[in-house]
Amino acid sequence: MTPPSSLKRSYRLIAALIGGLLTINLQTVTAADYEVGDRLASPPSKSAGKATPQASSANPAKPYKEVTWDNLMPKNWDPMAPLKGLKLDHLKDGDPRAIEALEKIRAAWNDAPIEPTLNGARIRIPGFVIPLERVGDKVSEFLLVPYFGACIHTPPPPSNQIIHVTVSKPISGMRTMDAMWVNGVMHAGKIDTEMGQAGYQLKAEMVAPYK
């Protein structure tokens, strides 16, 4: 499942304006099952792989609400609004208008609004992981992002499309851009990381490979 073609194209154009290595990565990096920009579908719960349980929930009987990444954006928010009227594909690297556009979109995306109804919600969502804190083979903190290559081979998505995840028990064998299901309690609150600014924080209660 991929993002809408217009949005995906805009991400690629923004990335292309940065030029050089980033553009090469966009063209050449693939995985066995995913290409840069690919998103995950949301199959039935029973299709998730073997889970890694985390801290016990305060209310384990309460079910998780399965959400999509679109649910994390307020309905009236347009991520492409700062670029309206600007034809990115007509701009060359180094064009002052391109540099200004990048600065404008980055500032807008870092300040992207969150969906307030998700604050405190028990959710389940699939995404790709970017480990942040690793000791040996074990990861205790990671980002969850909506599409393959985000923050690695493309610029970071809006902050309301990045979830900062912490786990009580470190997870072994987690690799960058592994596809995972994450269950836990969502909280609104921005946090800056070296890989991008997250608009949400989530305490994971269960992490499972995406199948």
ROVEX-490161 format. One line per 4 residues: number of its first residue (from 1); their letters; for each residue x negated, z negated, y of N, C-alpha, C. Coordinates in steps of 0.001 Angstrom, whole numbers, plus 500000, padded with zeros to 6 digits. Example, Ala and Ser with C-alpha at 12.3 -4.5 7.8 and 13.67 -1.06 7.14 Angstrom:
1) AS) 486810:492200:494310:487700:492200:495500:486800:492200:496700; 487150:492920:497750:486330:492860:498940:487100:492130:500030
% end
This chain:
1) MTPP) 499140:500000:498804:500000:500000:500000:499113:500000:501233; 499347:500895:502163:498506:500998:503355:499318:500694:504598; 498667:500313:505696:499387:500059:506939:499974:501350:507473; 500958:501259:508389:501521:502475:508978:500413:503386:509474
5) SSLK) 500583:504689:509284:499506:505632:509593:499035:505530:511032; 499945:505320:511971:499542:505244:513381:498682:504018:513644; 499041:502883:513037:498270:501668:513227:496916:501786:512548; 496915:502330:511324:495660:502499:510598:494732:503433:511373
9) RSYR) 495282:504502:511933:494475:505460:512683:493900:504804:513933; 494695:503958:514584:494204:503270:515770:493042:502355:515434; 493137:501627:514296:492036:500769:513876:490774:501597:513685; 490920:502767:513056:489759:503607:512784:489171:504167:514079
13) LIAA) 490026:504541:515010:489541:505075:516273:488805:504004:517070; 489353:502794:517065:488691:501695:517761:487336:501441:517133; 487292:501462:515799:486024:501261:515097:485045:502381:515424; 485559:503608:515466:484692:504756:515726:484044:504672:517106
17) LIGG) 484737:504063:518065:484180:503938:519403:482936:503061:519415; 482860:502141:518460:481684:501286:518384:480490:502100:517919; 480770:503127:517086:479748:504102:516705:478782:503633:515649; 477843:504530:515300:476726:504221:514419:477107:503752:513036
21) LLTI) 476525:502604:512652:476663:502073:511303:478111:501846:510929; 478912:501349:511871:480305:501047:511568:481055:502297:511147; 480837:503404:511840:481506:504646:511477:481074:505108:510098; 479796:504978:509782:479306:505363:508451:479985:504526:507380
25) NLQT) 480093:503217:507614:480747:502352:506643:482191:502759:506415; 482889:503080:507497:484278:503490:507375:484420:504718:506491; 483466:505586:506521:483571:506834:505786:483125:506699:504339; 482226:505760:504052:481596:505769:502738:481896:504583:501848
29) VTAA) 482305:503440:502408:482465:502253:501581:483800:502269:500866; 483761:502134:499558:484969:502031:498746:484734:500989:497672; 485807:500580:497005:485717:499689:495857:486425:500371:494705; 486363:499751:493531:486972:500361:492351:488459:500616:492561
33) DYEV) 489125:499699:493244:490576:499798:493392:491050:499997:494825; 490171:499800:495806:490611:499829:497196:489680:500657:498067; 490242:501192:499143:489471:501853:500175:489694:501106:501483; 488801:501317:502435:488922:500639:503718:490297:500926:504328
37) GDRL) 491003:499866:504697:492332:499999:505285:493460:499738:504314; 493184:499720:503006:494240:499476:502018:494777:498062:502112; 496087:497935:501926:496745:496639:501875:497279:496391:500471; 497693:495138:500232:498201:494747:498929:499718:494709:498934
41) ASPP) 500311:495189:497854:501754:495060:497681:502050:493616:497272; 503306:493235:497281:503705:491886:496880:504547:491953:495619; 503914:491990:494438:504666:492041:493190:505303:490697:492880; 506132:490605:491830:506756:489332:491463:505715:488262:491191
45) SKSA) 506115:487011:491376:505196:485891:491239:504511:485861:489885; 505204:486246:488828:504654:486139:487488:503467:487076:487277; 503259:488034:488197:502174:488993:488024:500840:488476:488526; 500844:487320:489209:499586:486773:489701:498725:486322:488541
49) GKAT) 497405:486372:488737:496488:485989:487678:496390:484484:487529; 495438:484036:486696:495235:482615:486469:494867:481938:487773; 495562:480875:488105:495389:480228:489398:494339:479132:489351; 493742:478883:490509:492861:477740:490693:493617:476727:491525
53) PQAS) 494109:475615:490917:494888:474639:491675:494007:473906:492666; 494596:473486:493780:493885:472740:494797:494536:471370:494940; 494502:470814:496146:495034:469478:496355:496520:469417:496033; 496964:468288:495543:498374:468114:495226:499193:468150:496501
57) SANP) 500357:468796:496420:501224:468894:497579:501969:467586:497790; 502317:467319:499061:503112:466132:499348:504512:466270:498771; 504948:467482:498566:506274:467743:498006:506163:468878:496999; 505611:468619:495796:505339:469678:494837:506576:470401:494337
61) AKPY) 507756:469774:494494:508978:470413:494007:509481:471485:494970; 509012:471461:496205:509467:472432:497194:508776:473765:496968; 509521:474854:496842:508898:476145:496522:508145:476740:497709; 507284:477707:497392:506582:478455:498422:507432:479632:498858
65) KEVT) 507336:479965:500134:508005:481145:500648:507011:482292:500672; 507307:483363:499946:506406:484503:499947:506585:485271:501253; 505480:485483:501965:505536:486171:503250:504618:487381:503230; 504883:488309:504127:504020:489477:504311:503218:489277:505586
69) WDNL) 502221:490110:505779:501408:489996:506990:502209:490347:508237; 503195:491213:508098:504056:491525:509244:504818:490291:509707; 505133:489374:508756:505840:488140:509116:505013:487243:510023; 503692:487455:510040:502810:486607:510851:502769:487040:512312
73) MPKN) 503366:488196:512611:503408:488696:513989:504815:488539:514554; 504975:487958:515750:506299:487906:516378:506876:489314:516487; 508172:489446:516282:508806:490759:516223:508662:491555:517518; 508574:490883:518641:508513:491603:519922:507088:491856:520396
77) WDPM) 506099:491600:519533:504705:491782:519928:504176:493113:519418; 503566:493887:520309:503013:495188:519962:501494:495127:520045; 500780:495186:518899:499319:495086:518936:498647:496237:519664; 499351:497371:519798:498758:498532:520438:499119:498656:521926
81) APLK) 499857:497700:522454:500290:497765:523852:499144:497933:524842; 497995:497262:524654:496898:497419:525631:496335:498837:525687; 496632:499658:524679:496059:501003:524636:497052:502100:525004; 498239:501710:525413:499250:502716:525746:498755:503623:526876
85) GLKL) 498902:504935:526680:498491:505914:527669:497038:506315:527559; 496300:505679:526657:494886:506009:526500:494686:506786:525196; 494138:507986:525295:493911:508827:524129:492505:508567:523593; 492438:507653:522629:491139:507226:522110:490361:508366:521479
89) DHLK) 491082:509281:520821:490377:510355:520121:489744:511361:521075; 490024:511248:522379:489419:512129:523368:488200:511495:524043; 487917:510236:523692:486813:509533:524330:485552:509595:523465; 484407:509663:524100:483137:509689:523389:482459:508318:523493
93) DGDP) 481530:508082:522544:480761:506846:522589:480070:506728:523941; 480118:505528:524516:479457:505303:525790:480326:505602:526991; 481486:506223:526781:482413:506485:527881:482870:505135:528441; 482752:504940:529756:483170:503660:530349:484609:503294:530004
97) RAIE) 485464:504316:529876:486854:504031:529512:486953:503494:528092; 486084:503963:527200:486069:503472:525826:485624:502019:525783; 484575:501708:526537:484065:500341:526577:485123:499404:527165; 485781:499857:528223:486831:499054:528842:487994:498838:527874
101) ALEK) 488337:499903:527100:489431:499799:526133:489107:498787:525045; 487859:498816:524559:487449:497875:523518:487524:496437:524016; 487055:496220:525239:487100:494881:525801:488545:494413:525985; 489393:495328:526392:490797:495002:526636:491521:494669:525337
105) IRAA) 491314:495498:524312:492000:495274:523038:491481:494031:522346; 490158:493787:522470:489593:492597:521828:490143:491323:522455; 490240:491303:523790:490774:490134:524485:492232:489913:524106; 493015:491006:524043:494432:490897:523693:494603:490423:522260
109) WNDA) 493780:490950:521350:493913:490574:519936:493447:489146:519679; 492432:488690:520407:492000:487302:520254:493070:486336:520736; 493908:486805:521659:494970:485965:522218:496325:486320:521619; 496328:486972:520463:497582:487410:519836:498482:486210:519523
113) PIEP) 499771:486318:519811:500687:485193:519569:500972:485015:518082; 501187:483773:517696:501534:483488:516302:503065:483384:516174; 503540:483391:514944:504966:483214:514675:505228:481715:514497; 505889:481061:515465:506023:479601:515442:506795:479061:514245
117) TLNG) 507678:479863:513661:508477:479369:512527:507622:479138:511288; 506395:479666:511282:505525:479481:510119:504688:478208:510207; 504708:477549:511354:503921:476323:511511:504485:475242:510594; 503689:474792:509643:504129:473779:508690:504818:474337:507460
121) ARIR) 504943:475658:507382:505644:476270:506254:504766:476317:505008; 505410:476181:503847:504716:476341:502565:504852:477810:502172; 503732:478524:502190:503803:479970:501989:502945:480436:500820; 503207:481657:500435:502416:482368:499424:502182:483768:499970
125) IPGF) 500895:484209:500002:500586:485497:500605:499371:486107:499903; 499373:487438:499693:498199:488090:499119:497313:488677:500214; 496015:488675:499988:495105:489258:500962:493698:489356:500398; 492783:489780:501243:491377:489921:500857:490575:488769:501470
129) VIPL) 489602:488258:500730:488885:487069:501176:487512:487403:501755; 487126:486578:502743:485782:486642:503318:485222:485224:503273; 484378:484896:502287:483824:483548:502191:483042:483158:503448; 483217:481909:503887:482516:481398:505063:481531:480310:504685
133) ERVG) 481985:479340:503910:481134:478224:503502:480879:478341:502005; 479617:478527:501645:479262:478685:500233:478059:477801:499907; 478182:477076:498821:477072:476291:498288:476833:476786:496867; 475739:477481:496679:475505:478104:495380:476554:479169:495114
137) DKVS) 477297:478990:494054:478342:479947:493676:479724:479483:494100; 479796:478384:494850:481098:477781:495155:481455:477940:496633; 482705:478327:496864:483218:478566:498220:484273:477519:498557; 484141:476886:499721:485099:475859:500135:485909:476266:501359
141) EFLL) 485541:477390:501962:486197:477829:503197:486089:479344:503277; 487205:479999:503597:487164:481456:503687:488251:481971:504622; 488103:483217:505041:489152:483897:505791:489963:484743:504832; 491252:484835:505089:492128:485751:504363:492582:486810:505356
145) VPYF) 492397:488082:504999:492718:489192:505906:493632:490186:505211; 494369:490999:505978:495429:491822:505399:494997:493117:504735; 493826:493651:505078:493451:494939:504508:491970:494963:504145; 491646:495809:503193:490287:495894:502678:489326:496350:503781
149) GACI) 488241:495625:503941:487223:495983:504933:487360:495281:506263; 488464:494575:506497:488655:493892:507778:487526:492906:508036; 486974:492937:509241:485893:492060:509704:484545:492415:509083; 484536:493282:508073:483292:493656:507403:482923:495093:507760
153) HTPP) 483847:496021:507534:483607:497442:507795:484475:497983:508923; 485309:497139:509511:486097:497503:510689:486075:496303:511631; 486425:496496:512896:486512:495346:513802:487543:494350:513278; 487433:493075:513664:488427:492092:513230:489822:492498:513685
157) PPSN) 490833:492260:512865:492208:492524:513290:492645:491475:514308; 493865:491575:514835:494359:490542:515752:494270:489162:515105; 494123:488131:515927:493963:486777:515389:495180:486334:514576; 496364:486892:514872:497540:486526:514075:497595:487283:512744
161) QIIH) 496515:488013:512445:496382:488682:511163:495155:488161:510402; 494674:486993:510800:493561:486346:510114:493945:484887:509845; 493812:484470:508587:494122:483094:508201:492830:482400:507773; 492564:481255:508370:491412:480441:507977:491869:479483:506875
165) VTVS) 491264:479596:505704:491696:478837:504531:490634:477824:504125; 491065:476599:503859:490174:475579:503306:490734:475129:501969; 489838:474765:501073:490241:474293:499748:489621:472922:499506; 490322:472070:498775:489802:470727:498514:488761:470749:497409
169) KPIS) 488876:471710:496495:487929:471844:495397:487286:473224:495485; 485986:473309:495720:485322:474611:495865:485615:475544:494698; 485701:476833:495020:486043:477863:494039:484784:478623:493641; 484585:478783:492363:483406:479491:491852:483685:480983:491717
173) GMRT) 482672:481787:491944:482755:483215:491666:483515:484050:492672; 483872:483504:493827:484608:484273:494836:483657:485211:495573; 484018:486497:495628:483191:487492:496294:483894:488026:497539; 483103:488514:498470:483669:489117:499675:484566:490291:499315
177) MDAM) 485770:490303:499880:486799:491319:499686:487462:491261:498310; 487324:490125:497600:488149:489923:496417:489601:489841:496867; 490507:490408:496076:491941:490340:496368:492509:489084:495704; 493167:488232:496512:493642:486946:496008:495049:486632:496507
181) WVNG) 495769:485849:495707:496983:485179:496169:496558:483803:496669; 497128:483372:497793:496855:482031:498296:498184:481332:498577; 498340:480147:498012:499517:479313:498247:499087:478068:499000; 499874:477649:499979:499532:476430:500685:500389:476216:501908
185) VMHA) 499984:475267:502725:500732:474901:503935:500060:475532:505144; 500828:476311:505876:500324:477035:507040:500437:476179:508296; 499431:476293:509139:499461:475598:510428:498989:476549:511525; 499650:476481:512670:499227:477262:513818:498008:476589:514424
189) GKID) 497054:477371:514833:495867:476799:515463:494694:477741:515346; 494188:478191:516471:493090:479155:516462:491769:478490:516102; 490953:479258:515420:489621:478785:515088:488668:479974:515126; 487534:479802:515808:486539:480870:515917:485576:480804:514742
193) TEMG) 485312:481961:514139:484307:482042:513094:483405:483227:513412; 482296:483310:512730:481363:484414:512976:481940:485755:512546; 483012:485740:511745:483615:486977:511256:484886:487359:512010; 485345:486517:512912:486552:486825:513667:487315:485562:514004
197) QAGY) 488253:485685:514923:489051:484540:515343:490353:484496:514563; 490593:483378:513884:491814:483206:513107:492879:482509:513941; 494104:483001:513845:495213:482394:514580:495967:481364:513773; 495719:481357:512459:496391:480406:511559:495347:479675:510725
201) QLKA) 495725:478467:510303:494921:477713:509363:495807:477331:508187; 495227:477369:506994:496012:477093:505790:495219:476205:504850; 495860:475132:504404:495261:474282:503379:495767:474764:502027; 494865:475358:501260:495270:475980:500001:495603:474938:498935
205) EMVA) 496707:475164:498257:497089:474341:497123:496921:475111:495809; 496820:476413:495930:496588:477249:494757:495978:478581:495198; 494964:479039:494486:494335:480327:494755:494255:481065:493436; 494719:482332:493431:494770:483095:492191:494336:484533:492436
209) PYK) 493612:485129:491478:493266:486559:491616:494525:487408:491711; 494469:488400:492559:495597:489326:492719:495604:490310:491550; 496739:490461:490913:496893:491404:489807:498061:492327:490101
% end
